[in-house]
Amino acid sequence: MRILDRYIGRTVISGTLTALMVLMALYIFMTYVGELQKVGQARYTPLVALQFTLLTLPRWAGDLFPMAALVGSLMGLGAMASNSELVVMRAAGVSVMRIAWAVMKIALAMMVVVVIISEGVVSHTEQYAFKLRATALEKPVSVNTGSGLWIREGSRYINARTVYANDHLGGVYIYEFNPDKQPVKLIRAAEARYRQDGRWLLREVSQTQFGKQQVFARQEAEHRWRGILDPDLIDVVAVDPYGLSSRELLRYIAYLDSNGLNADQYRVAFWSKLASPFATGAMMLLAIPFIFGSMRSVSMGSRLLAGTLIGIGFYLFNHSLGQLGIVYSIPPVLSATLPTICAVVITYYMLRRVRV
């Protein structure tokens, strides 16, 4: 049986990697063409566009892995069915559930790979990619606002018009309010650099103190400022939530909660990451009913088409429900995991209908 497991495993892995390479090739082409529109701005060259595209590959590989797992399993098992290898296995007394268990072993290994990519690779490559593009375009790191980086720290609101790097900010404004929401102090600095002692060194500083009856202002060449704002937090804010690791998401969720800010978008991303490996396993097992169930008599092309449509449907359902959950205040754990739960339930139901 070990020989049989290894053979089925090699076949399924080969099909999955082939499907993933095709999907990645399509992603590279479409993303690179989109990035070429920025070529000519500042120092943004075709080479930088290609580097950005390749650096974002790990994230998209993780997002598209469930679809690739389904299509690849259909390709591998479908080829074995076309060559009558599955018929020989059944004639030798190997049950469908035994074949499904062999596929499940590979699914478990694939789930581990998805976790490793998501937790150990994606956040680093994603952050470097956006830094690279921002530097080449000579623009602030994108944080989804029209005026740079905004971060709340208790009664303070910090705005950096330009993010040169996670430890180098330009055009810094620090607004401080009292409990009655009245302005207390405004600090403006031409630039800020993070020091090893945990403080920010502000240069060309202008401080304005708002009193009850008058306003006090003073100028300083340098000013040392300590706050919770640190370079790691800037990296987290500057990257799309789905490009962060679970640890970074939990850290930023805690920061948002401590400051009374809405963290639903990051909670959805966190629960989606936890559900992603299980979605991969469910998609791989879903190939079994396609091969042994009601579609066993259809052509290989029809099975692949059906599998591709299901994979695309799952991907769209997964991402759209997460966004709808944020808009309509659906609990993040539900909106993020419901597509995976549906996939697991459907796979279980279809497997039970397959004749063992």
Secondary structure by P-SEA (a helix, b strand, c coil): caaaaaaaaaaaaaaaaaaaaaaaaaaaaaaaaaaccccccccccaaaaaaaaaaaaaaaaaaaaaaaaaaaaaaaaaaaaaaaaaaaaaaacccaaaaaaaaaaaaaaaaaaaaaaacccaaaaaaaaaaaaaaaacccccccccccbbbbcccbbbbbccccccccccbbbbbbbcccccccbbbbbcbbbbccccbbbbcbbbbbbbcccccccccccbbbbbccccaaaaaaaacccccccaaaaaaaaaaaaaacccaaaaaaaaaaaaaaaaaaaaaaaaaaaaaacccccccaaaaaaaaaaaaaaaaaaaaaaaaaaaaacccaaaaacaaaaaaaaaaaaaaaaccc
